[in-house]
Amino acid sequence: MMPMALSEDDVERFGRAIWPDLTGRPATAVNQAKFGLSRLLPILDAQVRPGCRILEVGAGPLLLSAYLASKGFRVTALEPLTPDFSWFDALQKDVIAFCGREGIEFERVDTVAEEYVAPERYDVIFTVHVLEHMRDPLRALDNMYRSLAKPGFLLAVCPNYDVPFEPHLGVLLIGRSKAFNAWLYPQRIAAKPEVWHGLIFVRYSSLKRSLQDRGVRYSFSRGTVRDMFIRLGKDKFLYARMPALVRWGYVALRRTGLIGLLYWLPLRLQTPMELVVTK
């Protein structure tokens, strides 16, 4: 069976079927799933075929994995529920209960990406804003690559810490020392201590060097930052969640009409960054 058409509006409809009162954390889950799908759609347009096998690494509340499964994909959702994201647990239970009632099937794997390898099992693997929360992002990417079939696509979106900005806390980073920045921003960190302590500063420069050393085929998407700022003008929920610095930047770029020029921003200065690996 060929998977059915996908859209962000349809993700929201799917989410509302689970949480009719779409507020609070369910609203966050739906918004994150819509964003993830927006980055994944170009790959699925190139890769969709009957029986397409998908792995979502860091599936969070499982909503996007469940949605893709409802459309006919063979989906595996990898989510270990680390302490910094334990609030996903209640949402996961809602999604799993809904899928049980609706006969939607997907595989759930409760382990970290650094320990999961399924050689050449998946046609598409994706991870959105998760690499920075892993203990060893490069090892996780190696495992994803080993789990990718031929032909296959791997998509990874995450902050680029070559740009000295931490989006979870909304702070400018001074130098590369996490301890020094913790000393600079004690109140910000106190508000999200588990998130901060779990962060790894993934950098475009080190990621590119690692990929070159491994000899894999890869590219970094040039339009990622431009697309994010365009999205801020359409997505009020995402705009409200952004740090003040990002919102101010959006307003300035919109008023000057310069958002389109972000496409030409050097890749090393783009955050978030989007990596596509092919096999």
N, C-alpha and C positions, 0 to 999 in steps of 0.2 A: 504494500500500500504506500503510495506517495504521500508524504506529509502534507497537511493542509496549510493554507496561507497563514502567515504570522504577521502580527502588528502590535504596536504598543497599546492601542485602544483595546485590542483583544486580551492582552495581558491584564489590563485594568478590569475588564469584564470578568475574567477568570478570578482575579483577586476578590472582587465584590461578591462572587458566588460563595467564597469561603468566609469573608468578613463583610457582611452587608453594611455595617457601620464602619466605613473605611476611614478611621482616624488613628492617631497615635502610632504605635509600632507597626500595626498592619499597613498603615499608609506608607510608612517608611519602606517596608518590605516590597510593596507594589512599585513604589518609585524606583527602588534599586533594581527590581526585575525589569522594568521598562528600560532603564538605562543600559543594563547588561544586554538586553535584546537589541537595542539600537546599535551597539558595537558589534554584535554577533551576526546581524542580518547580512552584511555583505559577504561574509564567509559562507553562510548557509545558502545564499543565492548561488554561489559557485559550486557548492559541495553537495547539495541536497540530492538524495537518490533513495529509492526504496531500501529500507532497513538501515539507514544511516545511524551510526553508533556515536553517541555524544557523551563526553565526560565533563561535568562541571566540577572544578576544583575550588573548594570553598563555597559550598552551595547555600550557606547561611540558613534562612528559613525554608529552603527547598522550593520556593514558589516558582522560580524560573525553570528549574528542572521538571517540576510537576507539569507546568504549562507546556513545555516542549514534549513531554511524554504524552500529554493529552492530544497532541497534534500528530502522533504517529511515529515519533522518533524513539529509538532504543536508548534510554538515558540511564547513566549512573551519576549519582550525586555524592560527592566526597565532602564530608563535613564532620570534623571531630568535636565540635562544640567546645572550644577552648574557653577558659574562665573569662577572658575579656569579651566574649560574645555569648555568654550563657543565656542571655535574654532571648536568643533564637529558639530556645527549647520549647516554649509555649506555642510559638508560631508554627514550629515544625509539627507539633502534635495536631494542630488545627488542619494543616495541609495534608498530613497523612490520613487523618480521619475523613477528610473530604474525598481524597483519592480512593479510599476504601469504599466509600458509598457510591462513587461514580465509576468504579472499575478501571481507574487509571493506574497503570503499573510502571514503576521504575525501581532501580536498584539503589539502595542507600548503603554507603560505606562509611563506617565510623572510625576513620584513621587519618593521620596527617599525610600530606603529600610527599614528605620526605621518606615515608615508609611504604608508599603504594606504587607498585609497578605491575602493569598488565601488558606484557609485550605485544605490540602491534594490534591491540584490541580495538582502538577507537579511530573513527574517521575525523572527528572534530573534538578538540579539547579546548576548554576556555576557562580563564580565571580572571575575575574582575575585582580590582581593589582588594586583593588577598595576599599577594606576594610579600608585601611589606609587613604582614603579620606572621610570617613563617620564620622558624628558627634558622633554616638554611635554604633560602630561595633558589640558589643555583642548583643545589641537589634536587629540589623539587622540580625545577625545570628539566633537569636531566631525566628524571623519572617520567615526566609527562612526554618527553621526546621519545623515550623508549616504548611508551605505551601507545604511540601514534602509529597508525597503519600507513601504508603507501597506496595511493596518494592520501595525504592527510594535512590538516591545518591545526595549528596551535595558536591561540590568541591569548595574550596576557596584557592586562591594563593595570597600571599602578602608578603611584607618585614617582617622580624622578627627583631624587635627593641631590643631584648635581645642582639643582635649583634650591637655594637655601630657604625653603618654606615647608613647614609641616602642616598639612591641611586638616588633620584630625583635631589639632589644638589651635590652629590658626595663628601660628607664631613664625617669625623669621628666625632661622637657625644661624647661630654664630659659630663658625668652624664646624669640625666634624665630630667633636666630642659630645656624646650623648650625656655624659655626666655634667659637663659644663653647662649645656643647655638646660638640664634639669635644675641646676643651681640658679640659672637666669629666670626660669619661669615656674617657680614652685606652686603658685596658685593655679595656673593653667593645668599643670600636671596633677595636682590634687583633685581636680574635677574629673579627670579621666585616668586614674593611675594605672589600671590594668591595660588600657589601650597603649599608653606611653611605654610601659615596661615591656610590652610585647612587640614593639615596633623594631623593624630592621630597616636601616636607611639604604634602600635599593637605588643604585645610581646607574644612569644611562651609560656612563663611561665604563664602569666595571662590567655591566651586563653585556655591552657590545664586545668588550675584550674577551669575555668568557665564551661568547657565541663564536667568535672568530677562531679561538683556540680549538674549539670542538669541531669546526668545519661544517656547521649546519647552515642551511639556507634560511635566511631571515631578512626581514625589513622592519623598519620603524615607520609607522604611519605619520605622515607630515601634517595631516589636517586635524589631529586629535584636539589640540588646544582651541583652535578656531571653532570646531564643532561644539566643544563644551560651552564656549561663550555664546554662541548662537543659541544653544539649548537653554541657557539661563534666561533668555528673553521670552521663551515659550513655556518654561516649566517653573511655575511659581513655587512649587514645593521644593525643588532642587535649589532655587535661588535663596529661599529662606534658610536652608541648611548650610549654605556656604559661609565661610569666614568673612568678616567684614572687609578685609583687604581684597578678597576676590570680588565681592559685590561692588566695591568702589571702582575696581579696575574695569568691571563690566560697564558701569555707568559711563566712565570716561571714554572707553572704546566705542560704545554705542553713540555717544554724543558727537564724537569726532569722526565717526564712520570708518574706523580703522580695524574693525574686527576681522575683515577679510584678509588683512595683511598678516595676521597671525599664522596663516598657512606657510609663510616664508620664514618664520622663526626657526633658527637653527635647532636641529633635533636635540642637541645637548641641553638646550634651554626650554624644552617643552615639558610641561608637567600638567596633567598626567601624561605619561608616555604609553604608547600602544605598540606592542611587539607582535609580529606575525611570523611564525616559523612554518615552513612547508617541508614535506617529506615525500 
